[in-house]
Amino acid sequence: MLIKLFKFSLSSNTKRAFYEKLLIQFLWLTSLFSLLYVGVSFFIDYKPGVIAMIINFVIFATTLFLFLKRIISYKLTANLYIANACFVAITTCTYFSGGISSPVSPWLILVPIFSLLLLGVVPTTFYWLGVAMVLILTFGTLALSGYQFPTEYNLEFENSFTLLCYVGLAMILFIVTLIFETTKNRAFSAVEVKNQEIMESIQYAKGIQDSILPPDSFIKEHLPESFILYKPKEIVAGDFYWVDLKYIESQDKNSPFQREKIVYFAAADCTGHGVPGALVSMICNNALKRANAEKTALEPSEVLNRVLKIVIEQFSKTNQHMQDGMDVALCSFNTTTKELQFSGAINSLLIARKDSSEFEVIPGDRQPIGKSVEIKLFTNHTIQLNKGDSIYMSSDRFKDQFGGEDGNTMKKTEFRKTLFSVRNERMEKQKQLLEDAHNKWKGNLEQVDDICVLGMRVI
């Protein structure tokens, strides 16, 4: 479990560097132990041990050289390392020093341990565990059947040899664990530094993204009875809200106002969330600004038609096949005549009349802002609002949140029911009640995506 968690906490490059460094240190360590046990075997007149340990050292050294030169892969090197330790060193020395009763036989536990540390929880590790168990069972079965294993060392040193084998096993287990923990801690430290750098960059990016959102003071000045519930899933978001302002000459000659104010506002849901979604939102937000840059009052449908063209051109500059874009609900509201115009790409508009018993739903076109199989012009809807009427726009992700008693999504019906139930409250109260409803539904589950809900009441 430790290795599995550790693997998932590192990037692929960091994991590769960690395990390569670990394997190199294991090769150095066991090469030195091989030389040490050449001396021990020579001292106790254990000729098979001398030969096995020399061969073992040569294979370790050759494998290390080939790996450092990138001639053989990590996986092959690790398996050669384990096979060499298992068959050349441990199995050979066990057989020629008494079989299952040999002080070398407990070293077989190193075979699955090395595999677990170097390869992780993979089928190959269970293969090496099986090999170690089969060897132990084979030695044990032969001993029980009366087979006499050769003892090729000077028995005068039996106690010393046994002590050295157990001490050596304890030392190598300790050193291997120490190397693993030290290498792991260094890797984690490097990851923590990198994560800190990434978090600082994302926090800086959040400041940039926040700068494209209209200030609360601007929204309250031109949409005094309104709220925006904005909950990014991560630090930066793919959802965004947008407000723009234009003044036109009054069409009513009897009106005391020479100029009428048109407030444009939108709730947009861009592809993805987090950093990728935030980058798409920057492109789409800029497209909205460019599309509505003229001083004349454009219909929302015309704005979206222009936005669609800009976004497609922007993403066409890359050689990659990109399907990024946004779903958006866009309105223009004449604060003098109370006339609302709406156009939507996928997203709809909800209207709660002052004395109504349900929402009026104005659907958006089934076409996103982005590449589509068939591109059509967006539809424009004109609605006359009256004092006390409210309108709502949102991204789809509020209703997509998992939660409730059964862990299911809220769904569109439940979301609209919740929204309609709070329509008569003050706008700031509505925002708080919606956020409370979302948190209650979500419970301890993770937020699935960015959330953006915009509400406005006619005064």
WOFEN-V269258 format. One record per residue. N is the residue number from 1. PSI is psi as a letter, one per 20 degrees, with the letter a starting at -180 (none if undefined). NEAR is the number of other C-alpha atoms within 12 Angstrom. Layout:
BEGIN
N,PSI,NEAR
N,PSI,NEAR
END
This chain:
BEGIN
1,g,11
2,g,15
3,h,24
4,g,17
5,h,14
6,g,26
7,g,27
8,i,16
9,i,21
10,q,27
11,r,19
12,g,14
13,g,15
14,h,25
15,g,29
16,g,20
17,g,23
18,g,35
19,h,34
20,g,31
21,h,27
22,g,33
23,g,39
24,g,31
25,h,29
26,h,37
27,g,39
28,g,27
29,g,27
30,h,37
31,g,31
32,g,23
33,h,29
34,g,35
35,h,27
36,g,23
37,i,36
38,g,29
39,g,22
40,g,29
41,h,34
42,h,24
43,h,21
44,j,27
45,l,24
46,n,31
47,g,25
48,h,31
49,h,39
50,g,30
51,g,25
52,g,32
53,h,37
54,g,29
55,g,25
56,g,39
57,g,32
58,g,27
59,g,30
60,g,38
61,g,29
62,g,23
63,g,34
64,g,33
65,g,19
66,h,20
67,g,26
68,h,20
69,j,13
70,k,15
71,h,14
72,q,18
73,r,20
74,g,28
75,g,24
76,g,24
77,g,34
78,g,38
79,h,31
80,h,32
81,g,41
82,g,42
83,g,32
84,g,36
85,h,42
86,g,38
87,g,29
88,g,31
89,f,41
90,g,39
91,g,39
92,g,37
93,h,43
94,g,39
95,g,35
96,j,33
97,k,36
98,j,28
99,c,33
100,h,34
101,j,26
102,q,35
103,i,30
104,h,37
105,h,36
106,i,30
107,i,36
108,h,40
109,i,30
110,h,40
111,g,40
112,h,32
113,g,29
114,g,40
115,g,40
116,g,32
117,h,38
118,h,42
119,h,35
120,a,27
121,n,24
122,r,18
123,h,14
124,h,26
125,g,27
126,h,20
127,g,21
128,h,34
129,g,27
130,g,20
131,g,25
132,g,32
133,g,24
134,g,19
135,g,29
136,g,30
137,h,18
138,g,22
139,g,32
140,g,24
141,g,19
142,h,20
143,g,20
144,h,15
145,i,11
146,j,12
147,p,16
148,o,19
149,q,24
150,q,22
151,n,28
152,j,27
153,r,30
154,o,22
155,i,19
156,h,15
157,j,22
158,g,26
159,g,16
160,g,20
161,g,30
162,g,28
163,g,18
164,h,24
165,g,30
166,g,20
167,g,18
168,g,28
169,g,26
170,g,18
171,g,21
172,h,28
173,g,26
174,g,17
175,g,22
176,g,30
177,g,23
178,g,19
179,g,28
180,g,33
181,g,21
182,g,19
183,g,29
184,g,30
185,h,17
186,g,21
187,g,29
188,h,27
189,g,19
190,h,22
191,g,27
192,g,18
193,g,14
194,g,17
195,h,18
196,g,15
197,g,14
198,g,16
199,h,20
200,h,15
201,g,17
202,h,24
203,h,21
204,g,17
205,h,23
206,g,25
207,h,17
208,g,19
209,h,31
210,h,28
211,h,17
212,i,24
213,q,31
214,p,25
215,q,18
216,h,20
217,h,14
218,g,18
219,g,27
220,h,20
221,h,16
222,i,29
223,m,35
224,h,22
225,n,28
226,r,34
227,q,37
228,o,40
229,o,34
230,o,36
231,n,32
232,q,33
233,h,25
234,a,26
235,g,30
236,r,35
237,q,39
238,h,44
239,q,52
240,r,49
241,q,48
242,p,42
243,p,36
244,r,37
245,p,31
246,q,25
247,p,25
248,q,22
249,q,20
250,p,20
251,i,17
252,o,14
253,h,11
254,i,8
255,p,13
256,i,12
257,p,17
258,h,15
259,q,19
260,q,26
261,p,29
262,o,33
263,p,38
264,p,39
265,q,48
266,q,49
267,p,46
268,q,48
269,o,46
270,r,44
271,p,35
272,a,29
273,a,30
274,b,29
275,g,30
276,g,23
277,h,32
278,h,38
279,g,30
280,h,36
281,h,41
282,g,37
283,g,33
284,h,45
285,g,43
286,h,25
287,h,31
288,g,41
289,g,28
290,g,22
291,h,28
292,k,33
293,h,19
294,q,19
295,h,17
296,q,18
297,o,29
298,q,31
299,q,32
300,h,38
301,g,35
302,h,30
303,g,41
304,h,45
305,g,34
306,g,30
307,g,37
308,g,39
309,g,29
310,g,28
311,g,36
312,g,28
313,h,21
314,g,25
315,i,25
316,i,18
317,i,12
318,q,12
319,i,8
320,q,9
321,o,12
322,p,19
323,k,22
324,q,34
325,b,42
326,q,46
327,p,42
328,q,52
329,p,55
330,p,54
331,q,49
332,p,42
333,p,40
334,o,36
335,i,34
336,g,29
337,i,25
338,k,25
339,p,26
340,p,36
341,q,36
342,q,45
343,q,43
344,q,47
345,n,45
346,g,32
347,q,37
348,r,38
349,p,41
350,p,36
351,p,35
352,o,34
353,q,27
354,g,23
355,k,16
356,r,16
357,i,14
358,r,20
359,q,28
360,p,22
361,o,21
362,o,30
363,q,26
364,r,32
365,q,29
366,l,24
367,p,30
368,r,38
369,n,50
370,a,39
371,p,24
372,r,20
373,g,10
374,p,10
375,p,18
376,r,22
377,q,25
378,q,32
379,q,28
380,p,29
381,p,28
382,p,21
383,p,26
384,o,23
385,q,27
386,r,24
387,p,21
388,i,23
389,q,30
390,q,41
391,q,47
392,q,44
393,q,49
394,q,46
395,r,43
396,i,35
397,i,36
398,g,42
399,i,34
400,i,28
401,p,33
402,q,26
403,b,25
404,a,22
405,h,14
406,i,12
407,j,18
408,r,18
409,q,25
410,h,29
411,r,21
412,g,21
413,g,17
414,h,22
415,g,31
416,h,31
417,g,21
418,g,26
419,g,39
420,h,30
421,i,21
422,j,26
423,h,37
424,i,26
425,r,24
426,q,20
427,g,32
428,h,24
429,h,22
430,g,31
431,g,31
432,g,21
433,h,24
434,g,38
435,g,27
436,g,18
437,g,27
438,g,37
439,h,23
440,g,20
441,g,30
442,h,27
443,c,19
444,j,16
445,q,20
446,q,19
447,p,26
448,h,27
449,r,33
450,q,40
451,p,39
452,o,40
453,p,47
454,p,44
455,q,44
456,p,46
457,p,36
458,p,31
459,none,21
END
